[in-house]
Amino acid sequence: MPSLDEKAAAANSVLVQRIQTLIIGRLVVLFLLLATIWFWSSGTLRPSLENFPQWLLPVFVIAVGLTIVYFFLVRLSENFSWQVRLQFFLDALLITWLVWRTGDLTSPYVTLFIVLISVASFYLRPMATLFIGGVCTLLLVVISLLTHNGFITSFGQGQTYDKAVQIVGFNVVALLVVGLLASRLSDRHASGAQLEETVKSLASLRALHERIVESIRSGVVTTDLDDNIYTFNAAATEITGLRLDQVQGRPISEVFGNIREQIDLSLAAAGEGEQPPRFEADLMTPDDFAVRIGFSVALLFSEANEATGLIITFQDLTEIRSMEESVRRKDRLAAVGRVAAGLAHEIRNPLGAMRGAIQVLDSNTPANSTQAGLMDIILKESDRLNTIITNFLSYARPAAAEFADMDVTQAVRETFTLLKHSPDVRENHVFEADLIPTVISADATQLKQIFWNLARNALQAMPSGGTLRVALQNMPNNRIRITFEDTGAGMSQDQVEQLFEPFSNSRSGGTGLGLSIVYQIVKDHNGVINVRSIEGQGTTITVDLPREHRRTAAEPLSIHESTAPTRLKEFLNVAPD
């Protein structure tokens, strides 16, 4: 937006151009008048220097001199209004002199007064234009009185007193009427120019307002009184994934869900003179990602202080919640990392000795005895305890990923082959696969661990049988998506939100660390894991992975760094149907 100095400079430039046009125009008119007077005085179409009116020469010289002076004044002066008034006043004097020399009352150049007044209306304000009209009228009356009473020489035909009064009266009335009309024209011209300037100012203010709103990093949405969306800034598009053309005219409930209660609470608070409270809500993007937003609602008023709609401002709180979760995970895993080494040594060594002793005793115990059964239980539980320790160490001390090109389809098939021989599989379990050959850069061992844990959890959610479907598809931005879909018992919203928390598994016999390890592996691969579940209908888990691994500045370099999630939005999106 131009500054005040730039606007003033632009206005002065336009005014200078208009004054220069006036100067050049009057010079052109002067030459035309001189030519017509020359022809008129000579009485022939072939005038010569012999019949050139000598009295025109001073007029010509004076007019050209004034033109030169005017040009210099335009370049030197900073106040142009007085110069324009001076030009019109001097032009009135020159016209008066021309009228006197060409017959005073009978001069055909009396009409030049009308031309002068009309042109003045385009350059002067209404009162100044009316003043020029009055000056022209006064000069005509003065020159008529002076010539008629013999104070100066008359170059016209003698007129009777009555005839002279008649001519003067007619011309005075004509000039006064022209002056009034010209002042009105000047007023309308000034109003039009002011209106044009106002329109430009309003357009500039609107553009400035739009740029300010678009530059705000918070989402800003305005609606009409029927809650239909009117404006939608760039930040709102970035947060919601929706464009203005997609939401304009649609109810806000289609974007933010049912927030009518929050709107009513905000309006009630505003009506009592209180600050509108802030609310939080989950917003689903077109990509089926859940975004946590914090928003506030206020009334939108017109210049007449009438309510015209609502204004909703909101921010993406997902990253903030992710940072909070990251801090909590760091605190937990820092403690885990400190005790992990001691735990492995202090438990595994005695556990190994106990298992060896039990195996020796078991070999000397009758197979069908009670002691043999108890020893089998001890061996199984020691194996389970060793598995818990192994998973715990994998979670606390994840191995560094070794990225290489691998076939995801082949890894899924190998996982299915092993899974079909696991004790979790029942006769009424059905396996479906929709796979396409896909090669990505990843750690094959860790990806198989993801597939194994997700498939086992799906089977364990279907103890009475069901269908496990695995699909592989290509996604935009050079990514792939692996989907694990089961027809099991499903989960509640609270269960889904705690699904990847360590030791959060409510299933009997589980360690509660398998899915936490899955979460870490997906994160280390710069991937996204998304969970959708309905109680009694089943669960769908999708894993989005990039085809190519690119190390980032935030990629973990230590044990504690490797266990801290960076953005919950990118790795865990809970989306209830």
C-alpha positions in Angstrom: 0.0 0.0 0.0 1.5 3.4 -1.0 2.5 5.8 1.8 1.1 9.2 2.4 4.2 10.8 0.7 3.8 8.6 -2.3 0.1 9.5 -2.6 0.9 13.2 -2.3 3.6 13.0 -5.0 1.2 11.1 -7.3 -1.6 13.8 -6.7 0.9 16.6 -7.4 2.0 14.9 -10.6 -1.5 14.6 -11.9 -2.2 18.3 -11.0 1.0 19.4 -12.8 -0.1 17.5 -15.9 -3.6 19.2 -15.8 -2.0 22.6 -15.4 0.4 22.0 -18.3 -2.6 20.9 -20.4 -4.3 24.1 -19.5 -1.2 26.2 -20.5 -0.8 24.4 -23.8 -4.5 24.5 -24.5 -4.7 28.3 -24.0 -1.7 28.8 -26.3 -3.4 26.7 -29.1 -6.6 28.7 -28.6 -4.6 31.9 -28.8 -3.1 31.0 -32.2 -6.6 30.1 -33.5 -8.0 33.4 -32.3 -5.1 35.3 -33.9 -5.7 33.5 -37.1 -9.4 34.2 -37.1 -8.9 37.9 -36.3 -6.3 38.1 -39.0 -8.7 36.7 -41.5 -11.6 38.8 -40.2 -9.6 42.0 -40.4 -8.2 41.4 -43.9 -11.6 40.4 -45.3 -10.0 37.8 -47.6 -9.0 34.2 -47.4 -5.5 35.1 -48.4 -4.3 37.4 -45.6 -0.8 39.0 -45.9 1.6 40.7 -43.6 0.5 44.1 -44.9 -3.1 43.6 -43.6 -2.0 42.0 -40.2 -3.5 44.0 -37.3 -0.6 45.7 -35.6 -2.5 45.8 -32.3 -2.5 42.0 -32.2 1.3 41.8 -31.9 1.4 43.0 -28.2 -1.4 40.4 -27.4 0.6 37.7 -29.0 3.8 38.7 -27.3 2.1 39.0 -23.9 0.4 35.6 -24.3 3.5 33.8 -25.3 5.5 35.4 -22.5 2.8 34.5 -19.9 2.9 30.9 -21.2 6.7 30.7 -20.7 6.3 32.2 -17.2 3.5 29.7 -16.4 5.7 26.7 -17.3 8.5 28.0 -15.1 6.1 28.6 -12.2 4.8 25.0 -12.5 8.3 23.7 -12.0 9.2 26.0 -9.2 6.0 26.3 -7.2 4.6 23.9 -4.6 1.1 25.5 -4.4 -0.6 25.4 -7.8 -4.1 26.6 -6.8 -3.1 30.3 -6.9 -1.3 29.9 -10.2 -4.5 28.4 -11.8 -6.6 31.3 -10.4 -4.0 33.8 -11.7 -4.1 32.3 -15.2 -7.8 32.5 -15.5 -7.8 36.1 -14.2 -5.2 37.2 -16.7 -7.0 35.4 -19.4 -10.2 37.3 -18.5 -8.2 40.6 -18.8 -6.8 39.5 -22.2 -10.3 38.6 -23.4 -11.6 42.0 -22.2 -8.8 43.8 -24.1 -9.6 41.7 -27.2 -13.4 42.5 -26.9 -12.5 46.2 -26.7 -10.3 46.2 -29.7 -12.8 44.2 -31.9 -15.9 46.3 -31.3 -16.7 46.2 -27.5 -20.5 45.6 -27.4 -20.6 44.3 -30.9 -17.5 42.2 -30.7 -17.9 38.5 -31.7 -15.4 37.5 -29.0 -17.7 38.2 -26.1 -18.4 34.5 -26.2 -14.8 33.8 -25.1 -16.0 34.8 -21.6 -18.4 31.8 -21.7 -15.6 29.5 -22.9 -13.3 30.8 -20.1 -15.9 30.2 -17.4 -16.7 26.8 -18.7 -13.1 25.7 -18.7 -12.6 27.1 -15.2 -15.3 24.7 -13.9 -12.9 21.8 -14.7 -10.0 23.4 -12.7 -11.5 25.4 -9.9 -13.8 24.8 -7.1 -17.5 25.9 -7.3 -17.0 29.2 -5.5 -13.8 30.0 -7.4 -15.6 29.2 -10.7 -18.5 31.5 -9.7 -15.9 34.2 -8.8 -14.4 34.0 -12.3 -17.9 34.3 -13.8 -18.5 37.4 -11.7 -15.1 38.9 -12.8 -15.9 38.4 -16.5 -19.3 40.0 -16.0 -17.8 42.9 -14.2 -15.1 43.5 -16.8 -17.7 43.4 -19.6 -19.9 46.0 -17.8 -16.9 48.2 -17.1 -15.6 48.2 -20.7 -19.1 48.9 -21.9 -19.5 51.9 -19.6 -16.1 53.3 -20.4 -16.6 53.1 -24.2 -20.2 54.3 -24.2 -19.4 57.3 -22.0 -16.4 58.2 -24.0 -13.7 57.6 -21.4 -11.9 55.3 -23.8 -12.0 55.0 -27.6 -14.7 52.7 -28.9 -13.8 50.6 -31.9 -17.3 49.4 -32.5 -20.4 50.9 -34.0 -22.1 53.6 -31.9 -25.2 52.4 -30.1 -28.1 54.2 -28.5 -28.3 54.1 -24.7 -31.3 51.8 -24.8 -29.6 49.5 -27.3 -26.4 49.5 -25.2 -28.3 48.7 -22.0 -30.1 45.9 -23.8 -26.9 44.3 -25.1 -25.1 44.6 -21.8 -28.0 43.3 -19.9 -28.3 40.3 -22.2 -24.6 39.5 -21.9 -24.5 40.0 -18.1 -27.5 37.6 -17.7 -25.8 35.1 -20.0 -22.5 35.3 -18.2 -24.1 35.0 -14.8 -26.2 32.0 -15.9 -23.1 30.4 -17.4 -21.2 31.1 -14.2 -23.9 29.5 -12.0 -24.1 26.5 -14.3 -20.3 26.2 -14.4 -20.1 26.3 -10.6 -22.6 23.5 -10.4 -20.6 21.6 -13.0 -17.5 22.2 -11.0 -19.3 21.0 -7.9 -20.3 17.8 -9.6 -16.9 17.3 -11.1 -15.3 17.8 -7.6 -17.9 15.4 -6.1 -17.1 12.8 -8.8 -13.4 13.1 -8.2 -14.0 12.8 -4.5 -16.2 9.8 -5.0 -13.6 8.2 -7.2 -10.9 8.8 -4.6 -13.2 7.4 -1.9 -13.8 4.3 -4.0 -10.0 3.9 -4.5 -9.5 4.4 -0.8 -12.1 1.8 0.1 -10.7 -0.6 -2.4 -7.2 -0.1 -0.9 -8.6 -0.6 2.6 -10.4 -3.7 1.5 -7.3 -5.1 -0.1 -5.3 -4.2 3.1 -7.9 -5.9 5.2 -7.9 -9.0 3.0 -4.1 -9.2 3.2 -4.1 -8.8 6.9 -6.7 -11.6 7.4 -4.8 -13.8 4.9 -1.5 -13.3 6.8 -3.0 -14.2 10.2 -1.7 -17.6 11.2 -4.9 -18.4 13.0 -7.9 -19.7 11.1 -10.6 -17.0 10.6 -14.1 -17.8 9.4 -17.0 -15.4 9.0 -20.6 -16.4 8.6 -24.0 -14.8 8.0 -26.8 -14.9 10.5 -27.9 -18.3 9.2 -24.5 -19.7 10.1 -23.5 -20.1 6.4 -19.8 -19.5 5.7 -18.9 -16.3 4.0 -15.1 -15.9 4.2 -12.3 -18.5 4.9 -8.7 -17.4 5.2 -5.5 -19.1 4.1 -4.7 -20.4 7.6 -8.2 -21.9 7.8 -7.5 -23.7 4.6 -4.2 -25.0 5.8 -5.6 -26.3 9.1 -8.8 -27.9 7.7 -7.6 -28.9 4.2 -10.7 -27.2 2.7 -10.7 -24.2 0.2 -13.0 -21.2 0.2 -14.8 -22.4 -2.9 -15.5 -25.7 -1.2 -17.1 -24.3 1.9 -18.5 -20.9 0.9 -22.3 -20.8 1.5 -22.2 -24.1 3.5 -23.2 -24.3 7.1 -20.4 -24.2 9.6 -21.6 -27.5 11.1 -20.3 -29.2 7.9 -16.8 -28.1 8.8 -16.7 -27.9 12.6 -19.4 -30.3 13.5 -22.2 -29.5 16.0 -20.9 -26.5 17.9 -24.2 -24.8 18.4 -23.9 -25.1 22.1 -20.5 -23.5 22.1 -21.8 -20.7 19.9 -24.7 -20.0 22.3 -22.3 -20.0 25.3 -20.0 -17.5 23.6 -22.9 -15.2 22.6 -24.3 -15.3 26.1 -20.9 -14.3 27.5 -20.6 -11.5 25.0 -24.1 -10.3 25.9 -23.0 -10.0 29.6 -19.9 -8.1 28.6 -17.5 -11.0 29.3 -14.7 -12.4 27.2 -16.0 -15.2 25.0 -14.6 -18.6 26.3 -12.4 -20.8 24.2 -13.4 -24.3 23.2 -11.7 -27.4 21.8 -13.1 -29.8 19.3 -11.9 -32.6 16.9 -12.1 -31.7 13.2 -11.8 -34.3 10.5 -9.8 -33.3 7.4 -10.7 -34.5 3.9 -7.8 -37.0 4.3 -9.5 -38.5 7.3 -7.1 -37.1 9.8 -8.3 -35.9 13.2 -7.1 -32.4 14.1 -7.6 -30.9 17.5 -8.5 -27.3 17.3 -9.1 -24.5 19.9 -11.7 -21.9 18.8 -13.6 -18.9 19.9 -16.8 -17.4 18.6 -17.9 -13.7 18.5 -20.6 -11.7 16.9 -19.7 -9.8 13.7 -21.1 -6.2 13.5 -21.7 -3.8 10.7 -20.9 -0.1 10.7 -24.4 0.5 11.9 -23.6 -1.7 15.0 -26.0 -4.4 13.8 -25.1 -8.0 14.1 -24.5 -9.5 10.7 -23.1 -12.9 11.5 -20.4 -14.7 13.4 -16.6 -14.6 13.4 -14.8 -17.8 14.4 -11.1 -17.9 15.1 -9.3 -21.2 15.7 -5.8 -22.7 15.9 -4.4 -26.2 15.4 -3.7 -27.6 18.9 -2.4 -30.9 17.6 1.2 -29.9 17.7 0.8 -28.6 21.2 -0.9 -31.8 22.4 1.9 -33.7 20.6 4.5 -31.7 22.4 2.8 -32.5 25.7 2.7 -36.1 24.8 6.3 -36.0 23.8 7.3 -34.6 27.1 5.4 -37.3 29.0 6.9 -40.1 26.8 10.4 -38.7 27.3 10.0 -38.7 31.0 8.7 -42.2 31.1 11.3 -43.5 28.7 14.2 -41.8 30.4 13.4 -43.8 33.5 12.9 -46.9 31.4 16.3 -46.4 29.7 18.1 -46.1 33.1 16.7 -49.3 34.5 16.7 -51.3 31.3 20.3 -52.6 31.5 20.0 -53.5 35.2 16.7 -55.2 34.6 18.0 -57.4 31.9 21.0 -58.5 34.1 19.1 -58.8 37.4 16.2 -60.8 36.0 17.5 -62.7 33.0 20.5 -64.3 34.8 18.4 -65.7 37.8 15.7 -66.6 35.3 18.1 -68.6 33.2 19.4 -70.4 36.3 15.9 -71.2 37.5 14.8 -72.5 34.0 17.9 -74.7 33.9 17.2 -76.1 37.3 13.6 -76.8 36.5 14.5 -78.6 33.3 16.9 -80.9 35.3 14.2 -81.6 37.8 11.6 -82.2 35.1 13.8 -84.8 33.5 13.8 -86.8 36.7 10.0 -86.5 37.3 7.4 -88.9 36.1 5.5 -87.5 33.1 2.0 -87.7 34.4 2.7 -86.5 37.9 1.5 -83.4 39.6 5.1 -82.2 39.9 5.6 -82.5 36.2 2.5 -80.3 35.5 3.7 -77.7 37.9 7.2 -77.7 36.3 5.6 -77.2 32.8 3.7 -74.2 34.1 6.9 -72.8 35.6 8.7 -73.3 32.2 5.9 -71.6 30.3 5.7 -68.7 32.6 9.5 -68.3 32.6 9.3 -68.1 28.8 6.6 -65.5 29.0 8.6 -63.5 31.4 11.6 -63.7 29.1 9.4 -62.5 26.3 8.2 -59.6 28.4 11.8 -58.6 29.1 12.8 -58.9 25.4 9.9 -56.7 24.4 10.7 -54.2 27.2 14.3 -54.0 26.1 13.2 -53.6 22.4 11.0 -50.7 23.5 13.5 -49.0 25.8 16.5 -49.6 23.6 15.3 -49.8 20.0 17.8 -51.0 17.5 19.0 -48.6 14.8 17.1 -49.1 11.6 19.1 -50.3 8.6 17.5 -48.9 5.5 17.6 -50.8 2.2 15.4 -51.5 -0.8 12.8 -54.2 0.1 9.7 -55.7 -1.4 6.8 -54.8 1.0 4.5 -57.4 -0.7 7.0 -60.2 0.0 7.4 -59.1 3.6 3.6 -59.2 4.1 3.4 -62.7 2.6 6.2 -64.0 4.7 4.5 -62.7 7.8 1.3 -64.4 6.8 3.1 -67.7 6.3 4.5 -67.5 9.8 1.2 -66.3 11.2 -0.8 -69.2 9.9 1.3 -71.6 12.0 0.9 -69.5 15.2 -1.4 -70.7 18.0 -3.5 -67.5 17.6 -5.0 -68.8 14.3 -8.3 -70.7 14.4 -10.0 -72.8 11.8 -12.7 -70.0 11.2 -10.1 -67.3 10.6 -10.1 -66.0 7.1 -7.1 -64.3 5.5 -7.6 -61.9 2.5 -4.8 -60.0 0.8 -5.0 -57.2 -1.9 -1.3 -56.7 -2.6 0.7 -55.0 -5.4 4.5 -55.3 -6.0 6.0 -52.4 -4.1 9.6 -51.6 -3.3 10.5 -49.0 -0.7 13.5 -48.0 1.4 13.0 -49.5 4.9 14.3 -51.9 7.5 12.9 -55.2 6.4 13.2 -56.8 9.9 11.4 -53.9 11.6 8.6 -53.8 9.0 8.0 -57.5 9.5 7.7 -56.7 13.2 5.1 -54.1 12.4 3.1 -56.6 10.2 3.4 -59.4 12.8 2.2 -57.3 15.7 -0.7 -55.7 13.8 -1.8 -59.1 12.4 -1.5 -60.9 15.8 -3.5 -58.2 17.5 -6.2 -58.4 14.8 -6.5 -62.2 15.3 -6.6 -61.9 19.1 -9.5 -59.4 18.7 -11.3 -62.2 16.8 -11.1 -65.2 19.2 -14.3 -66.8 17.8 -13.1 -66.3 14.2 -13.4 -63.5 11.6 -11.7 -62.0 8.6 -8.3 -60.3 8.5 -7.8 -58.3 5.3 -4.5 -56.7 4.4 -4.3 -54.3 1.5 -1.4 -52.4 -0.1 -2.0 -49.3 -2.3 0.0 -46.4 -3.7 -0.6 -42.9 -2.3 0.2 -39.4 -3.5 3.5 -37.7 -2.6 5.5 -40.9 -3.3 4.0 -42.8 -0.3 2.4 -46.2 0.2 -0.4 -47.3 2.6 -0.7 -50.8 4.2 -4.2 -51.4 5.7 -5.0 -54.1 8.4 -8.7 -54.5 8.7 -10.4 -57.0 11.0 -14.0 -57.9 11.9 -13.3 -58.3 15.6 -14.8 -56.8 18.7 -13.5 -53.3 18.1 -12.5 -50.7 20.7 -13.9 -47.7 22.5 -12.7 -44.2 21.9 -10.6 -44.3 25.2 -9.1 -47.6 24.2 -8.0 -46.3 20.8 -6.4 -43.2 22.3 -4.3 -45.4 24.7 -3.6 -48.0 22.1 0.1 -47.2 21.6 0.8 -46.4 25.3 3.2 -48.9 26.9 1.6 -51.4 29.2 -1.8 -50.3 28.2 -3.0 -53.6 26.8 -6.0 -55.0 28.6 -5.9 -58.4 27.0 -4.9 -61.2 29.2 -1.5 -62.5 28.6 -0.2 -59.6 26.6 2.8 -57.4 27.5 1.2 -54.1 26.3 4.4 -53.2 24.5 3.9 -54.7 21.0 1.9 -51.8 19.6 4.2 -49.3 21.4 7.1 -50.8 19.5 5.1 -50.6 16.3 4.5 -46.9 16.9 8.2 -46.2 17.4 9.1 -48.1 14.2 6.6 -46.2 12.1 7.9 -43.0 13.5 11.5 -43.9 12.8 10.5 -44.6 9.2 8.9 -41.1 8.9 5.5 -42.8 8.6 2.0 -42.2 9.9 -0.3 -44.7 11.7 -4.0 -44.1 11.8 -6.6 -46.0 13.8 -10.4 -46.3 13.2 -12.5 -48.6 15.3 -16.1 -49.2 16.1 -17.1 -51.3 19.0 -18.7 -54.6 17.9 -17.8 -54.0 14.2 -14.0 -54.2 14.0 -10.8 -52.1 13.7 -8.9 -50.7 10.7 -5.3 -49.6 11.1 -3.4 -48.0 8.3 0.3 -47.4 8.0 1.5 -44.8 5.6 5.2 -45.0 4.7 7.4 -43.0 2.3 9.0 -44.9 -0.6 12.4 -43.2 0.1 14.0 -42.7 3.4 15.3 -39.2 4.0 17.2 -38.4 7.2 15.9 -35.3 8.9 17.5 -33.0 11.4 15.1 -34.3 14.0 16.0 -38.0 13.4 17.1 -39.7 16.6 20.7 -40.0 17.5 20.5 -41.3 21.0 18.3 -43.7 23.0 16.2 -40.9 24.6 15.8 -39.0 21.4 14.7 -42.0 19.6 11.8 -42.7 21.9 10.2 -39.2 21.8 7.4 -38.6 19.2 7.5 -35.3 17.5 4.0 -34.8 16.2 1.0 -36.8 17.3 -0.9 -35.6 14.2 1.6 -37.3 11.9 1.8 -40.6 13.7 -1.5 -41.2 15.6 -4.8 -39.9 14.3 -7.9 -41.2 16.0 -10.9 -40.9 13.8 -14.2 -42.3 15.2 -17.0 -42.9 12.6 
